[in-house]
Amino acid sequence: MIVANIEKSAPALATARTFLDRFQTMIRKRKISDLSPWISDAKSSLIASFGNGVSKDIDAIRNAIEQPW
């Protein structure tokens, strides 16, 4: 309930949480096709610096998604 109230009061935080959830799902499900759209979306949110970092290290992120750990 507390999280819901915070997200209701600060929609930008709810959006940022959604982007982080999407990133985690992309990594877990190894969905490389979601990477570019995610970067574009993240760059206009509260996690823009994270999105920019992912963009700068895109080769490493692609390898982390595609390669077995």
PQR file with spaces between the fields and no chain letter, atoms N, CA, C, O and H, PARSE charges and radii, in Angstrom:
ATOM       1  N    MET     1       0.819   -1.195    0.000 -0.4000 1.5000
ATOM       2  CA   MET     1       0.000    0.000    0.000 -0.0000 2.0000
ATOM       3  C    MET     1       0.864    1.260    0.000  0.5500 1.7000
ATOM       4  O    MET     1       0.521    2.245   -0.654 -0.5500 1.4000
ATOM       5  N    ILE     2       1.963    1.237    0.716 -0.4000 1.5000
ATOM       6  CA   ILE     2       2.837    2.407    0.770 -0.0000 2.0000
ATOM       7  C    ILE     2       3.417    2.695   -0.614  0.5500 1.7000
ATOM       8  O    ILE     2       3.440    3.845   -1.054 -0.5500 1.4000
ATOM       9  H    ILE     2       2.242    0.437    1.248  0.4000 1.0000
ATOM      10  N    VAL     3       3.884    1.654   -1.294 -0.4000 1.5000
ATOM      11  CA   VAL     3       4.454    1.841   -2.630 -0.0000 2.0000
ATOM      12  C    VAL     3       3.402    2.398   -3.578  0.5500 1.7000
ATOM      13  O    VAL     3       3.690    3.300   -4.365 -0.5500 1.4000
ATOM      14  H    VAL     3       3.865    0.720   -0.936  0.4000 1.0000
ATOM      15  N    ALA     4       2.198    1.874   -3.509 -0.4000 1.5000
ATOM      16  CA   ALA     4       1.115    2.353   -4.380 -0.0000 2.0000
ATOM      17  C    ALA     4       0.836    3.834   -4.126  0.5500 1.7000
ATOM      18  O    ALA     4       0.624    4.594   -5.071 -0.5500 1.4000
ATOM      19  H    ALA     4       1.964    1.142   -2.870  0.4000 1.0000
ATOM      20  N    ASN     5       0.834    4.242   -2.880 -0.4000 1.5000
ATOM      21  CA   ASN     5       0.603    5.653   -2.555 -0.0000 2.0000
ATOM      22  C    ASN     5       1.730    6.546   -3.068  0.5500 1.7000
ATOM      23  O    ASN     5       1.486    7.638   -3.583 -0.5500 1.4000
ATOM      24  H    ASN     5       1.006    3.624   -2.112  0.4000 1.0000
ATOM      25  N    ILE     6       2.962    6.071   -2.922 -0.4000 1.5000
ATOM      26  CA   ILE     6       4.100    6.854   -3.420 -0.0000 2.0000
ATOM      27  C    ILE     6       4.020    6.977   -4.934  0.5500 1.7000
ATOM      28  O    ILE     6       4.207    8.062   -5.485 -0.5500 1.4000
ATOM      29  H    ILE     6       3.161    5.184   -2.504  0.4000 1.0000
ATOM      30  N    GLU     7       3.741    5.861   -5.607 -0.4000 1.5000
ATOM      31  CA   GLU     7       3.669    5.898   -7.064 -0.0000 2.0000
ATOM      32  C    GLU     7       2.509    6.747   -7.560  0.5500 1.7000
ATOM      33  O    GLU     7       2.601    7.374   -8.615 -0.5500 1.4000
ATOM      34  H    GLU     7       3.589    4.980   -5.159  0.4000 1.0000
ATOM      35  N    LYS     8       1.424    6.767   -6.806 -0.4000 1.5000
ATOM      36  CA   LYS     8       0.286    7.614   -7.177 -0.0000 2.0000
ATOM      37  C    LYS     8       0.656    9.082   -7.055  0.5500 1.7000
ATOM      38  O    LYS     8       0.243    9.908   -7.869 -0.5500 1.4000
ATOM      39  H    LYS     8       1.349    6.257   -5.949  0.4000 1.0000
ATOM      40  N    SER     9       1.441    9.402   -6.026 -0.4000 1.5000
ATOM      41  CA   SER     9       1.848   10.788   -5.791 -0.0000 2.0000
ATOM      42  C    SER     9       2.973   11.230   -6.719  0.5500 1.7000
ATOM      43  O    SER     9       3.122   12.419   -7.002 -0.5500 1.4000
ATOM      44  H    SER     9       1.777    8.731   -5.364  0.4000 1.0000
ATOM      45  N    ALA    10       3.758   10.277   -7.185 -0.4000 1.5000
ATOM      46  CA   ALA    10       4.902   10.603   -8.042 -0.0000 2.0000
ATOM      47  C    ALA    10       4.909    9.661   -9.248  0.5500 1.7000
ATOM      48  O    ALA    10       5.632    8.665   -9.255 -0.5500 1.4000
ATOM      49  H    ALA    10       3.638    9.311   -6.955  0.4000 1.0000
ATOM      50  N    PRO    11       4.110    9.973  -10.259 -0.5600 1.5000
ATOM      51  CA   PRO    11       4.011    9.076  -11.423  0.2800 2.0000
ATOM      52  C    PRO    11       5.343    8.810  -12.116  0.5500 1.7000
ATOM      53  O    PRO    11       5.526    7.751  -12.716 -0.5500 1.4000
ATOM      54  N    ALA    12       6.266    9.752  -12.040 -0.4000 1.5000
ATOM      55  CA   ALA    12       7.571    9.530  -12.665 -0.0000 2.0000
ATOM      56  C    ALA    12       8.306    8.371  -11.995  0.5500 1.7000
ATOM      57  O    ALA    12       9.047    7.640  -12.653 -0.5500 1.4000
ATOM      58  H    ALA    12       6.117   10.612  -11.552  0.4000 1.0000
ATOM      59  N    LEU    13       8.101    8.201  -10.682 -0.4000 1.5000
ATOM      60  CA   LEU    13       8.706    7.067   -9.989 -0.0000 2.0000
ATOM      61  C    LEU    13       8.082    5.752  -10.444  0.5500 1.7000
ATOM      62  O    LEU    13       8.778    4.749  -10.601 -0.5500 1.4000
ATOM      63  H    LEU    13       7.500    8.795  -10.148  0.4000 1.0000
ATOM      64  N    ALA    14       6.788    5.762  -10.651 -0.4000 1.5000
ATOM      65  CA   ALA    14       6.100    4.561  -11.138 -0.0000 2.0000
ATOM      66  C    ALA    14       6.616    4.186  -12.525  0.5500 1.7000
ATOM      67  O    ALA    14       6.811    3.008  -12.824 -0.5500 1.4000
ATOM      68  H    ALA    14       6.223    6.577  -10.523  0.4000 1.0000
ATOM      69  N    THR    15       6.833    5.182  -13.359 -0.4000 1.5000
ATOM      70  CA   THR    15       7.363    4.943  -14.702 -0.0000 2.0000
ATOM      71  C    THR    15       8.775    4.369  -14.622  0.5500 1.7000
ATOM      72  O    THR    15       9.109    3.422  -15.334 -0.5500 1.4000
ATOM      73  H    THR    15       6.675    6.139  -13.117  0.4000 1.0000
ATOM      74  N    ALA    16       9.597    4.945  -13.756 -0.4000 1.5000
ATOM      75  CA   ALA    16      10.967    4.456  -13.587 -0.0000 2.0000
ATOM      76  C    ALA    16      10.958    3.005  -13.110  0.5500 1.7000
ATOM      77  O    ALA    16      11.756    2.190  -13.573 -0.5500 1.4000
ATOM      78  H    ALA    16       9.325    5.714  -13.177  0.4000 1.0000
ATOM      79  N    ARG    17      10.073    2.695  -12.205 -0.4000 1.5000
ATOM      80  CA   ARG    17       9.971    1.319  -11.713 -0.0000 2.0000
ATOM      81  C    ARG    17       9.576    0.367  -12.846  0.5500 1.7000
ATOM      82  O    ARG    17      10.096   -0.745  -12.941 -0.5500 1.4000
ATOM      83  H    ARG    17       9.425    3.357  -11.830  0.4000 1.0000
ATOM      84  N    THR    18       8.670    0.804  -13.686 -0.4000 1.5000
ATOM      85  CA   THR    18       8.259   -0.010  -14.831 -0.0000 2.0000
ATOM      86  C    THR    18       9.437   -0.267  -15.762  0.5500 1.7000
ATOM      87  O    THR    18       9.609   -1.385  -16.247 -0.5500 1.4000
ATOM      88  H    THR    18       8.247    1.707  -13.609  0.4000 1.0000
ATOM      89  N    PHE    19      10.250    0.760  -16.016 -0.4000 1.5000
ATOM      90  CA   PHE    19      11.417    0.586  -16.882 -0.0000 2.0000
ATOM      91  C    PHE    19      12.418   -0.387  -16.264  0.5500 1.7000
ATOM      92  O    PHE    19      13.001   -1.212  -16.969 -0.5500 1.4000
ATOM      93  H    PHE    19      10.109    1.668  -15.622  0.4000 1.0000
ATOM      94  N    LEU    20      12.617   -0.294  -14.958 -0.4000 1.5000
ATOM      95  CA   LEU    20      13.531   -1.223  -14.293 -0.0000 2.0000
ATOM      96  C    LEU    20      13.000   -2.650  -14.341  0.5500 1.7000
ATOM      97  O    LEU    20      13.765   -3.596  -14.526 -0.5500 1.4000
ATOM      98  H    LEU    20      12.144    0.376  -14.385  0.4000 1.0000
ATOM      99  N    ASP    21      11.690   -2.803  -14.173 -0.4000 1.5000
ATOM     100  CA   ASP    21      11.074   -4.130  -14.297 -0.0000 2.0000
ATOM     101  C    ASP    21      11.272   -4.683  -15.714  0.5500 1.7000
ATOM     102  O    ASP    21      11.582   -5.861  -15.895 -0.5500 1.4000
ATOM     103  H    ASP    21      11.069   -2.034  -14.022  0.4000 1.0000
ATOM     104  N    ARG    22      11.089   -3.819  -16.706 -0.4000 1.5000
ATOM     105  CA   ARG    22      11.286   -4.246  -18.099 -0.0000 2.0000
ATOM     106  C    ARG    22      12.724   -4.682  -18.343  0.5500 1.7000
ATOM     107  O    ARG    22      12.967   -5.675  -19.029 -0.5500 1.4000
ATOM     108  H    ARG    22      10.837   -2.863  -16.559  0.4000 1.0000
ATOM     109  N    PHE    23      13.673   -3.945  -17.783 -0.4000 1.5000
ATOM     110  CA   PHE    23      15.080   -4.282  -17.950 -0.0000 2.0000
ATOM     111  C    PHE    23      15.381   -5.642  -17.329  0.5500 1.7000
ATOM     112  O    PHE    23      16.041   -6.482  -17.941 -0.5500 1.4000
ATOM     113  H    PHE    23      13.476   -3.139  -17.225  0.4000 1.0000
ATOM     114  N    GLN    24      14.904   -5.845  -16.138 -0.4000 1.5000
ATOM     115  CA   GLN    24      15.113   -7.117  -15.451 -0.0000 2.0000
ATOM     116  C    GLN    24      14.496   -8.276  -16.243  0.5500 1.7000
ATOM     117  O    GLN    24      15.121   -9.326  -16.389 -0.5500 1.4000
ATOM     118  H    GLN    24      14.368   -5.162  -15.641  0.4000 1.0000
ATOM     119  N    THR    25      13.300   -8.093  -16.743 -0.4000 1.5000
ATOM     120  CA   THR    25      12.637   -9.129  -17.540 -0.0000 2.0000
ATOM     121  C    THR    25      13.423   -9.412  -18.813  0.5500 1.7000
ATOM     122  O    THR    25      13.574  -10.567  -19.212 -0.5500 1.4000
ATOM     123  H    THR    25      12.793   -7.239  -16.625  0.4000 1.0000
ATOM     124  N    MET    26      13.921   -8.362  -19.447 -0.4000 1.5000
ATOM     125  CA   MET    26      14.694   -8.514  -20.674 -0.0000 2.0000
ATOM     126  C    MET    26      15.941   -9.360  -20.408  0.5500 1.7000
ATOM     127  O    MET    26      16.280  -10.228  -21.212 -0.5500 1.4000
ATOM     128  H    MET    26      13.799   -7.424  -19.123  0.4000 1.0000
ATOM     129  N    ILE    27      16.613   -9.119  -19.307 -0.4000 1.5000
ATOM     130  CA   ILE    27      17.811   -9.879  -18.960 -0.0000 2.0000
ATOM     131  C    ILE    27      17.449  -11.330  -18.658  0.5500 1.7000
ATOM     132  O    ILE    27      18.077  -12.257  -19.170 -0.5500 1.4000
ATOM     133  H    ILE    27      16.338   -8.414  -18.653  0.4000 1.0000
ATOM     134  N    ARG    28      16.437  -11.515  -17.830 -0.4000 1.5000
ATOM     135  CA   ARG    28      16.056  -12.877  -17.431 -0.0000 2.0000
ATOM     136  C    ARG    28      15.558  -13.726  -18.597  0.5500 1.7000
ATOM     137  O    ARG    28      15.870  -14.913  -18.690 -0.5500 1.4000
ATOM     138  H    ARG    28      15.927  -10.762  -17.414  0.4000 1.0000
ATOM     139  N    LYS    29      14.779  -13.104  -19.487 -0.4000 1.5000
ATOM     140  CA   LYS    29      14.205  -13.855  -20.605 -0.0000 2.0000
ATOM     141  C    LYS    29      15.084  -13.818  -21.854  0.5500 1.7000
ATOM     142  O    LYS    29      14.761  -14.422  -22.877 -0.5500 1.4000
ATOM     143  H    LYS    29      14.526  -12.139  -19.412  0.4000 1.0000
ATOM     144  N    ARG    30      16.208  -13.094  -21.748 -0.4000 1.5000
ATOM     145  CA   ARG    30      17.174  -12.990  -22.856 -0.0000 2.0000
ATOM     146  C    ARG    30      16.525  -12.469  -24.135  0.5500 1.7000
ATOM     147  O    ARG    30      16.708  -13.030  -25.215 -0.5500 1.4000
ATOM     148  H    ARG    30      16.471  -12.604  -20.917  0.4000 1.0000
ATOM     149  N    LYS    31      15.763  -11.387  -23.993 -0.4000 1.5000
ATOM     150  CA   LYS    31      15.043  -10.801  -25.130 -0.0000 2.0000
ATOM     151  C    LYS    31      15.827   -9.605  -25.675  0.5500 1.7000
ATOM     152  O    LYS    31      15.524   -8.453  -25.363 -0.5500 1.4000
ATOM     153  H    LYS    31      15.614  -10.931  -23.115  0.4000 1.0000
ATOM     154  N    ILE    32      16.817   -9.894  -26.476 -0.4000 1.5000
ATOM     155  CA   ILE    32      17.681   -8.861  -27.046 -0.0000 2.0000
ATOM     156  C    ILE    32      16.897   -7.864  -27.894  0.5500 1.7000
ATOM     157  O    ILE    32      17.286   -6.701  -27.999 -0.5500 1.4000
ATOM     158  H    ILE    32      17.063  -10.829  -26.729  0.4000 1.0000
ATOM     159  N    SER    33      15.807   -8.306  -28.494 -0.4000 1.5000
ATOM     160  CA   SER    33      15.011   -7.412  -29.343 -0.0000 2.0000
ATOM     161  C    SER    33      14.385   -6.269  -28.554  0.5500 1.7000
ATOM     162  O    SER    33      13.980   -5.265  -29.141 -0.5500 1.4000
ATOM     163  H    SER    33      15.491   -9.251  -28.408  0.4000 1.0000
ATOM     164  N    ASP    34      14.300   -6.405  -27.244 -0.4000 1.5000
ATOM     165  CA   ASP    34      13.713   -5.351  -26.411 -0.0000 2.0000
ATOM     166  C    ASP    34      14.724   -4.286  -25.991  0.5500 1.7000
ATOM     167  O    ASP    34      14.339   -3.265  -25.421 -0.5500 1.4000
ATOM     168  H    ASP    34      14.629   -7.220  -26.768  0.4000 1.0000
ATOM     169  N    LEU    35      16.006   -4.507  -26.264 -0.4000 1.5000
ATOM     170  CA   LEU    35      17.049   -3.606  -25.759 -0.0000 2.0000
ATOM     171  C    LEU    35      16.963   -2.199  -26.342  0.5500 1.7000
ATOM     172  O    LEU    35      16.918   -1.232  -25.582 -0.5500 1.4000
ATOM     173  H    LEU    35      16.318   -5.336  -26.727  0.4000 1.0000
ATOM     174  N    SER    36      16.939   -2.057  -27.645 -0.4000 1.5000
ATOM     175  CA   SER    36      16.911   -0.714  -28.254 -0.0000 2.0000
ATOM     176  C    SER    36      15.673    0.084  -27.866  0.5500 1.7000
ATOM     177  O    SER    36      15.797    1.258  -27.516 -0.5500 1.4000
ATOM     178  H    SER    36      16.976   -2.843  -28.262  0.4000 1.0000
ATOM     179  N    PRO    37      14.478   -0.514  -27.917 -0.5600 1.5000
ATOM     180  CA   PRO    37      13.308    0.250  -27.472  0.2800 2.0000
ATOM     181  C    PRO    37      13.396    0.638  -25.993  0.5500 1.7000
ATOM     182  O    PRO    37      12.968    1.723  -25.597 -0.5500 1.4000
ATOM     183  N    TRP    38      13.955   -0.260  -25.189 -0.4000 1.5000
ATOM     184  CA   TRP    38      14.090    0.051  -23.763 -0.0000 2.0000
ATOM     185  C    TRP    38      15.017    1.250  -23.556  0.5500 1.7000
ATOM     186  O    TRP    38      14.712    2.142  -22.764 -0.5500 1.4000
ATOM     187  H    TRP    38      14.303   -1.141  -25.510  0.4000 1.0000
ATOM     188  N    ILE    39      16.131    1.273  -24.255 -0.4000 1.5000
ATOM     189  CA   ILE    39      17.075    2.392  -24.129 -0.0000 2.0000
ATOM     190  C    ILE    39      16.388    3.702  -24.513  0.5500 1.7000
ATOM     191  O    ILE    39      16.511    4.700  -23.804 -0.5500 1.4000
ATOM     192  H    ILE    39      16.380    0.549  -24.899  0.4000 1.0000
ATOM     193  N    SER    40      15.676    3.699  -25.616 -0.4000 1.5000
ATOM     194  CA   SER    40      14.975    4.916  -26.065 -0.0000 2.0000
ATOM     195  C    SER    40      13.972    5.391  -25.020  0.5500 1.7000
ATOM     196  O    SER    40      13.894    6.583  -24.721 -0.5500 1.4000
ATOM     197  H    SER    40      15.576    2.888  -26.193  0.4000 1.0000
ATOM     198  N    ASP    41      13.212    4.459  -24.473 -0.4000 1.5000
ATOM     199  CA   ASP    41      12.212    4.817  -23.462 -0.0000 2.0000
ATOM     200  C    ASP    41      12.862    5.305  -22.177  0.5500 1.7000
ATOM     201  O    ASP    41      12.423    6.296  -21.595 -0.5500 1.4000
ATOM     202  H    ASP    41      13.275    3.492  -24.716  0.4000 1.0000
ATOM     203  N    ALA    42      13.897    4.619  -21.736 -0.4000 1.5000
ATOM     204  CA   ALA    42      14.540    4.952  -20.463 -0.0000 2.0000
ATOM     205  C    ALA    42      15.193    6.327  -20.484  0.5500 1.7000
ATOM     206  O    ALA    42      15.250    7.008  -19.460 -0.5500 1.4000
ATOM     207  H    ALA    42      14.253    3.814  -22.209  0.4000 1.0000
ATOM     208  N    LYS    43      15.680    6.730  -21.639 -0.4000 1.5000
ATOM     209  CA   LYS    43      16.386    8.015  -21.732 -0.0000 2.0000
ATOM     210  C    LYS    43      15.499    9.217  -21.443  0.5500 1.7000
ATOM     211  O    LYS    43      16.004   10.315  -21.208 -0.5500 1.4000
ATOM     212  H    LYS    43      15.634    6.177  -22.470  0.4000 1.0000
ATOM     213  N    SER    44      14.192    9.024  -21.456 -0.4000 1.5000
ATOM     214  CA   SER    44      13.292   10.148  -21.165 -0.0000 2.0000
ATOM     215  C    SER    44      12.635    9.998  -19.792  0.5500 1.7000
ATOM     216  O    SER    44      11.563   10.550  -19.541 -0.5500 1.4000
ATOM     217  H    SER    44      13.781    8.132  -21.646  0.4000 1.0000
ATOM     218  N    SER    45      13.292    9.244  -18.910 -0.4000 1.5000
ATOM     219  CA   SER    45      12.702    9.000  -17.592 -0.0000 2.0000
ATOM     220  C    SER    45      13.691    9.362  -16.480  0.5500 1.7000
ATOM     221  O    SER    45      14.775    9.886  -16.734 -0.5500 1.4000
ATOM     222  H    SER    45      14.162    8.796  -19.114  0.4000 1.0000
ATOM     223  N    LEU    46      13.289    9.069  -15.257 -0.4000 1.5000
ATOM     224  CA   LEU    46      14.164    9.329  -14.113 -0.0000 2.0000
ATOM     225  C    LEU    46      15.413    8.458  -14.114  0.5500 1.7000
ATOM     226  O    LEU    46      16.378    8.757  -13.410 -0.5500 1.4000
ATOM     227  H    LEU    46      12.408    8.642  -15.051  0.4000 1.0000
ATOM     228  N    ILE    47      15.404    7.387  -14.894 -0.4000 1.5000
ATOM     229  CA   ILE    47      16.576    6.519  -14.957 -0.0000 2.0000
ATOM     230  C    ILE    47      17.372    6.770  -16.241  0.5500 1.7000
ATOM     231  O    ILE    47      18.025    5.869  -16.766 -0.5500 1.4000
ATOM     232  H    ILE    47      14.621    7.143  -15.466  0.4000 1.0000
ATOM     233  N    ALA    48      17.306    7.988  -16.727 -0.4000 1.5000
ATOM     234  CA   ALA    48      18.000    8.355  -17.967 -0.0000 2.0000
ATOM     235  C    ALA    48      19.499    8.086  -17.876  0.5500 1.7000
ATOM     236  O    ALA    48      20.096    7.624  -18.848 -0.5500 1.4000
ATOM     237  H    ALA    48      16.776    8.720  -16.301  0.4000 1.0000
ATOM     238  N    SER    49      20.112    8.360  -16.742 -0.4000 1.5000
ATOM     239  CA   SER    49      21.559    8.134  -16.631 -0.0000 2.0000
ATOM     240  C    SER    49      21.876    6.644  -16.738  0.5500 1.7000
ATOM     241  O    SER    49      22.897    6.269  -17.315 -0.5500 1.4000
ATOM     242  H    SER    49      19.626    8.735  -15.952  0.4000 1.0000
ATOM     243  N    PHE    50      21.019    5.799  -16.192 -0.4000 1.5000
ATOM     244  CA   PHE    50      21.203    4.352  -16.328 -0.0000 2.0000
ATOM     245  C    PHE    50      21.037    3.949  -17.794  0.5500 1.7000
ATOM     246  O    PHE    50      21.828    3.166  -18.319 -0.5500 1.4000
ATOM     247  H    PHE    50      20.190    6.103  -15.723  0.4000 1.0000
ATOM     248  N    GLY    51      20.011    4.482  -18.448 -0.4000 1.5000
ATOM     249  CA   GLY    51      19.794    4.204  -19.867 -0.0000 2.0000
ATOM     250  C    GLY    51      20.974    4.636  -20.716  0.5500 1.7000
ATOM     251  O    GLY    51      21.366    3.936  -21.649 -0.5500 1.4000
ATOM     252  H    GLY    51      19.368    5.118  -18.021  0.4000 1.0000
ATOM     253  N    ASN    52      21.541    5.793  -20.391 -0.4000 1.5000
ATOM     254  CA   ASN    52      22.720    6.274  -21.118 -0.0000 2.0000
ATOM     255  C    ASN    52      23.913    5.349  -20.891  0.5500 1.7000
ATOM     256  O    ASN    52      24.680    5.072  -21.813 -0.5500 1.4000
ATOM     257  H    ASN    52      21.222    6.362  -19.632  0.4000 1.0000
ATOM     258  N    GLY    53      24.060    4.877  -19.657 -0.4000 1.5000
ATOM     259  CA   GLY    53      25.144    3.941  -19.348 -0.0000 2.0000
ATOM     260  C    GLY    53      24.990    2.637  -20.109  0.5500 1.7000
ATOM     261  O    GLY    53      25.967    2.090  -20.621 -0.5500 1.4000
ATOM     262  H    GLY    53      23.438    5.103  -18.908  0.4000 1.0000
ATOM     263  N    VAL    54      23.765    2.138  -20.184 -0.4000 1.5000
ATOM     264  CA   VAL    54      23.495    0.917  -20.948 -0.0000 2.0000
ATOM     265  C    VAL    54      23.826    1.164  -22.415  0.5500 1.7000
ATOM     266  O    VAL    54      24.415    0.307  -23.074 -0.5500 1.4000
ATOM     267  H    VAL    54      22.971    2.582  -19.769  0.4000 1.0000
ATOM     268  N    SER    55      23.455    2.316  -22.919 -0.4000 1.5000
ATOM     269  CA   SER    55      23.726    2.661  -24.314 -0.0000 2.0000
ATOM     270  C    SER    55      25.233    2.698  -24.589  0.5500 1.7000
ATOM     271  O    SER    55      25.691    2.224  -25.629 -0.5500 1.4000
ATOM     272  H    SER    55      22.977    3.013  -22.383  0.4000 1.0000
ATOM     273  N    LYS    56      25.993    3.259  -23.659 -0.4000 1.5000
ATOM     274  CA   LYS    56      27.445    3.344  -23.834 -0.0000 2.0000
ATOM     275  C    LYS    56      28.104    1.967  -23.785  0.5500 1.7000
ATOM     276  O    LYS    56      29.115    1.738  -24.448 -0.5500 1.4000
ATOM     277  H    LYS    56      25.621    3.644  -22.814  0.4000 1.0000
ATOM     278  N    ASP    57      27.537    1.052  -23.004 -0.4000 1.5000
ATOM     279  CA   ASP    57      28.083   -0.299  -22.866 -0.0000 2.0000
ATOM     280  C    ASP    57      27.216   -1.327  -23.585  0.5500 1.7000
ATOM     281  O    ASP    57      27.097   -2.468  -23.138 -0.5500 1.4000
ATOM     282  H    ASP    57      26.715    1.237  -22.465  0.4000 1.0000
ATOM     283  N    ILE    58      26.618   -0.923  -24.688 -0.4000 1.5000
ATOM     284  CA   ILE    58      25.625   -1.766  -25.354 -0.0000 2.0000
ATOM     285  C    ILE    58      26.194   -3.128  -25.769  0.5500 1.7000
ATOM     286  O    ILE    58      25.481   -4.130  -25.727 -0.5500 1.4000
ATOM     287  H    ILE    58      26.715    0.004  -25.050  0.4000 1.0000
ATOM     288  N    ASP    59      27.460   -3.174  -26.166 -0.4000 1.5000
ATOM     289  CA   ASP    59      28.039   -4.466  -26.547 -0.0000 2.0000
ATOM     290  C    ASP    59      28.102   -5.410  -25.347  0.5500 1.7000
ATOM     291  O    ASP    59      27.796   -6.595  -25.474 -0.5500 1.4000
ATOM     292  H    ASP    59      28.039   -2.360  -26.200  0.4000 1.0000
ATOM     293  N    ALA    60      28.489   -4.901  -24.211 -0.4000 1.5000
ATOM     294  CA   ALA    60      28.548   -5.724  -22.998 -0.0000 2.0000
ATOM     295  C    ALA    60      27.159   -6.177  -22.578  0.5500 1.7000
ATOM     296  O    ALA    60      26.978   -7.315  -22.147 -0.5500 1.4000
ATOM     297  H    ALA    60      28.738   -3.938  -24.109  0.4000 1.0000
ATOM     298  N    ILE    61      26.179   -5.294  -22.703 -0.4000 1.5000
ATOM     299  CA   ILE    61      24.803   -5.636  -22.329 -0.0000 2.0000
ATOM     300  C    ILE    61      24.256   -6.692  -23.291  0.5500 1.7000
ATOM     301  O    ILE    61      23.613   -7.650  -22.863 -0.5500 1.4000
ATOM     302  H    ILE    61      26.326   -4.369  -23.053  0.4000 1.0000
ATOM     303  N    ARG    62      24.507   -6.519  -24.564 -0.4000 1.5000
ATOM     304  CA   ARG    62      24.071   -7.528  -25.547 -0.0000 2.0000
ATOM     305  C    ARG    62      24.682   -8.894  -25.231  0.5500 1.7000
ATOM     306  O    ARG    62      23.999   -9.917  -25.262 -0.5500 1.4000
ATOM     307  H    ARG    62      25.029   -5.740  -24.911  0.4000 1.0000
ATOM     308  N    ASN    63      25.980   -8.890  -24.926 -0.4000 1.5000
ATOM     309  CA   ASN    63      26.637  -10.153  -24.590 -0.0000 2.0000
ATOM     310  C    ASN    63      26.053  -10.759  -23.315  0.5500 1.7000
ATOM     311  O    ASN    63      25.895  -11.977  -23.226 -0.5500 1.4000
ATOM     312  H    ASN    63      26.535   -8.059  -24.900  0.4000 1.0000
ATOM     313  N    ALA    64      25.736   -9.934  -22.343 -0.4000 1.5000
ATOM     314  CA   ALA    64      25.143  -10.445  -21.103 -0.0000 2.0000
ATOM     315  C    ALA    64      23.785  -11.064  -21.359  0.5500 1.7000
ATOM     316  O    ALA    64      23.409  -12.035  -20.701 -0.5500 1.4000
ATOM     317  H    ALA    64      25.864   -8.945  -22.415  0.4000 1.0000
ATOM     318  N    ILE    65      23.052  -10.516  -22.302 -0.4000 1.5000
ATOM     319  CA   ILE    65      21.721  -11.058  -22.626 -0.0000 2.0000
ATOM     320  C    ILE    65      21.859  -12.333  -23.455  0.5500 1.7000
ATOM     321  O    ILE    65      21.158  -13.314  -23.207 -0.5500 1.4000
ATOM     322  H    ILE    65      23.357   -9.728  -22.837  0.4000 1.0000
ATOM     323  N    GLU    66      22.748  -12.321  -24.426 -0.4000 1.5000
ATOM     324  CA   GLU    66      22.827  -13.425  -25.384 -0.0000 2.0000
ATOM     325  C    GLU    66      23.671  -14.612  -24.912  0.5500 1.7000
ATOM     326  O    GLU    66      23.359  -15.759  -25.231 -0.5500 1.4000
ATOM     327  H    GLU    66      23.317  -11.523  -24.628  0.4000 1.0000
ATOM     328  N    GLN    67      24.713  -14.347  -24.172 -0.4000 1.5000
ATOM     329  CA   GLN    67      25.655  -15.398  -23.797 -0.0000 2.0000
ATOM     330  C    GLN    67      25.251  -16.091  -22.498  0.5500 1.7000
ATOM     331  O    GLN    67      24.667  -15.467  -21.613 -0.5500 1.4000
ATOM     332  H    GLN    67      24.967  -13.415  -23.913  0.4000 1.0000
ATOM     333  N    PRO    68      25.561  -17.374  -22.387 -0.5600 1.5000
ATOM     334  CA   PRO    68      25.295  -18.065  -21.111  0.2800 2.0000
ATOM     335  C    PRO    68      26.210  -17.513  -20.031  0.5500 1.7000
ATOM     336  O    PRO    68      27.335  -17.094  -20.305 -0.5500 1.4000
ATOM     337  N    TRP    69      25.722  -17.520  -18.823 -0.4000 1.5000
ATOM     338  CA   TRP    69      26.533  -16.970  -17.716 -0.0000 2.0000
ATOM     339  C    TRP    69      27.367  -18.042  -17.114  0.5500 1.7000
ATOM     340  O    TRP    69      28.117  -17.786  -16.172 -0.5500 1.4000
ATOM     341  H    TRP    69      24.809  -17.861  -18.600  0.4000 1.0000
